[in-house]
Structures are given as C-alpha cells and as structure tokens.
Amino acid sequence: MRLKNGQDNQKPEDYLKAFSEFVKNNTDQIEAINIISGRPKDLTRADLKALLLALKQKGFTTEQLNGAISQTTNRDMAADIIGIIRCYALLSRQATIVANPIRDCAPPAAA
C-alpha cells in the first residue's frame, strides 16, 4: 500500500486506519463524504469527481482499499468507493468508539 505522504509498503491495517482518519477528518471539508453518509442519492457527478481527486491526492484508490480489506479480513471485497466511504463515515459518526472499523465495514464471508 502506498500513501501520498511517502509511506510505501504500509500494512493493510495501517492503510485502512489512515483512510478511516481521512474520512473522519474530512467529512465537513469534502461535501461528497457528508452526502454519501447521509443522502447518497443526492451525490452529483461534480461531487464524486472532487472526492475521487481528493482521495487520489492522498493515495487512496478503490483497488487498494478493496485489497487492504481483503487482506485484513480474508474476505473478498468488491465494493465501490461510495460504499466504502459510506461505511467508514457512518462508523465515525457513532457516539461510541468503534473497536474494529475494518471488520465492521467488511462484507460477510462467502458461504
């Protein structure tokens, strides 16, 4: 995993923790994160483009996020960026501390 802060070969857990912090810390600064977590049907193309650019600038891609989630949960993940952000954003709004957002955002294991 590689983040734009220069950290190469990050552990998947660290990559996802950095992503979780990014979502939590940018909910008010990046309107698309706020929209996705509350009213995703209102997301515009312009909002999505701005979000994808902000994520790319910080080194977050759908492919790397899916890979990190798969590596940390032993589950295959084929989610889009909107679903991933929505999960992390909603967890960050909970009144209680979420002990394991990686586990809580992962899909159920295939039977």
C-alpha angles and dihedrals in degrees: 000000000000129000124193089244086079099259109140125189095017117178111257090243091056092047091053092045089053089049091049090052091047091054093045094047096044103044091105096037099049109050093200092065090053091047094047093051095048113020111007094173088068093060111122128207089248091052091051093048091051091049094049090050092050091048092048091050089056094045099255119137132169090241094052093044091050090047093050092048091049092049094049098044104030086233129117113245124196101169129142123238092257093058093046093049093045091055095048093043094050092048091050090055095056115112092229126062112261107228096202117016089170091061094040093053095046120101119246116276115265113255 
